[in-house]
Amino acid sequence: MLLPLLTDSHTGGRSALTCRFRCGNACAHDVANRSGNPYFGDIAAAALSRRGVLQAGALGALVVGAIGAGSVGAAPAAADPGKKPGGGGRPGHGGDLRFSPVPPNKDDALRIPAGYRSHVVVRWGDPVLPGAPAFDFDKQTAEAQAKQFGYNCDYVTLFPMGQNKGLLWVNHEYTDEVLMFRGYSASAPTEEQIKIAIEAHGGSVVEVERVRATGEWRLTTNGRRRYNRRITAKTPMRFSGPAAGHTLVKTAADPTGRKPLGMLNNCGGGTTPWGTVLTAEENFDQYFVNGDKTNPNTARYTIPTDIPADSRRFDKVDERFDLAKHPNEVNRFGWIVEIDPFDPDSTPIKRTALGRFKHEAANSSVTREGHLAVYMGDDSRFEYIYKYVSKNRYIPGHDRHNRTLLDEGTLYVATFTGDSPKEEIDGSGKLPKDGAFDGSGEWIPLVTGDTSHVPGMSAAEVLIYTRTAADKVGATTMDRPEDIERNPVTGGVYVALTNNSNRTPAQADEANPRASNKHGHVLELVEGKGTRFAWSVPLVCGDPNDPSTYFAGYDKSKVSPISCPDNIAFDRDGNLWIATDGNALGKNDGLFVMPVQGPESGHVRQFLSVPVGAETCGPMVTADQRSVFVAVQHPGEIDGATPDNPASRWPDGHQPRPAVAVVWHTQGKKIGS
């Protein structure tokens, strides 16, 4: 299975170099989902209509957790996702968003609005653990990297420790060896290069402190740094939940099937009400070689059945990555991993009850009935949206009890039904006659505890081969479900759907209304009673001059162009912040903000842009709204770039280094003011 050369063109906004290392060039391969599941426009309208869902008590469902690692807050007020209540200046109505938008650009810099400042908090190679050497690009070692900040940073969250200190958690999604090492050869990487790459994956905990009374944050000057930690692809972990100890996760090195080693390709994430991080393993398949051709789940999870030409060759230094020798090792990746940032000696836990797929994120909140709900997307073309609901209730302050909530519950997958005739959804992006892309949906149970709801599959098999189980129950195929976040003001659950150029006009449906969807869209869910929900599409991304775009009905002459929504977040006022990945409009990626209520609903404005070749990740708005953290992933990842011919020199004027930056207002005002 040969991959395209780096000079090949790509249909989206990513470089071929990014596609090669980030996801194993997934778009060059056939779509993994061959289930033949009907698109929701073809599903019989057995679910309630959207109006019926709302009348049945839609919005009585969830209580949101505070931004960051805080405690659970009060229940938000109900809101119809298709309605625009008036009254600018109120929470979520955008009245306080008054900055001048950053124009689209191709600059090799972090561009921010006038009146703001930025600072690089931590970058690839910065010392994290005691004894870590200062970074030296030309003298890298695996031993040093294991103690230094890892490579491409993605999910970012801050765990406060009082008003002016905190713990910053950062995912390290993947490595780009072409940019990391001079003279890198894909056909003959050195053992030390492979070992460095293994150590550069995972995540980091670093102590940070506020600079005086500003919104700036820096690495702590306390030499002790007792909480600092590196998690890598070699860190000992443990399985919990129904699939722990199952035959399919047992290996020669771990015959108990309970002690996996390391985590890979951690993309998005989330936090729990008890102050831990949930980090998501995404494109784990690309690290393995020689998968079993006879197992249908091998193709369903796009696991290589040979040795791809551009493989990182982890198997050369650790044979567990050779599936011909250790066929179950791949089943030990693709999970949500829970990590306690406040205990650097704790063992990370792979929570099998949340299912195994290419996780983009895992964001939790507490239902009105007191149960924990976790929302998750499977970030591939034509994949699904999931939700887990715990069996037992969350009890504030009962830490030991609460940490069992992710081990027993029900895992669901979503189906969507539109409320417009099929002939009105033609793939052009044109609104149906009722003026909105909206409808109803239902959460279909896959497994509850040790009980499977999928014929022919045990509970453990459902959790290990979750994609296959979702195929069997007829889940609705979506346009790359990425981050999923809950609005702390309206209670709506928002889903970033990044893109899907493979969707044909015949496959367009009301929840994925545009064929060849290279710019993506944003979906809102409003939970109803039981397993039902209402949904709408408030944002269809792209060039505002393109008639297929939609900005919640807002005047498109006044909005910023936006393409490929990826990570999303909410500030305390309920404004939606959108980070983009792979801008297909030919400009740098950026961070955007959009009110979701009132007369400003749909008014998308670009708050910052990242350097050339980079992706915007994170983002994270602090609880006091005085700082926003963003991860600048893969700066300079442009086709043809090398260490001797870099496409970017951000952030230090030398080799490009992935980094986390913080932005704040010079007068101490809220972000966006």
Secondary structure, DSSP 8 states (H G I E B T S, - for coil): -----TTS--SSSS-HHHHHHHHSSGGGS--S--S----GGGS---S--HHHHHHTTTT-SEE-B-STT--B--------TT-----TTSTTS-TT-----------SS-B--TTEEEEEEEETT-B-STT-----GGG--HHHHTTB--SSEEEEEEEESSSSEEEEEEEE----HHHHSTT--TTS--HHHHHHHHHHSEEEEEEEEE-TTSS-EEE---S--TT-EEE-TT-B-EEESTTTT-GGG--SS-TTS---B----EEEEEE-TTS-EEEEE-SGGGG-BS--TT-HHHHHTT--SS--TT---GGGT-GGGBTTT-TTGGGG-S-EEEE-TT-TT---EEEGGG--S-B---EEEEETTSEEEEEEEB-SEEE-EEEEEEEEE--TT-HHHHTTTTTSEEEEEEEEEESS-GGG--SB----TTSS-EEEEEEEEEEETTEE-STT--HHHHHHTHHHHHHHTT---EE-EEEEEE-TTT--EEEEE--BTT--GGG-BTTB-BSSBSS-EEEEEEE-STTEEEEEEEEE-B-TTSTT-EETT--GGGS--B--EEEEEE-TT--EEEEESS-TTSS--EEEEE--SSTTTT--EEEEE--TT-EEEEEEE-TTSS-EEEEEESTT--TT-BTTB-S--TTTTSS---EEEEEEETTS--TT-
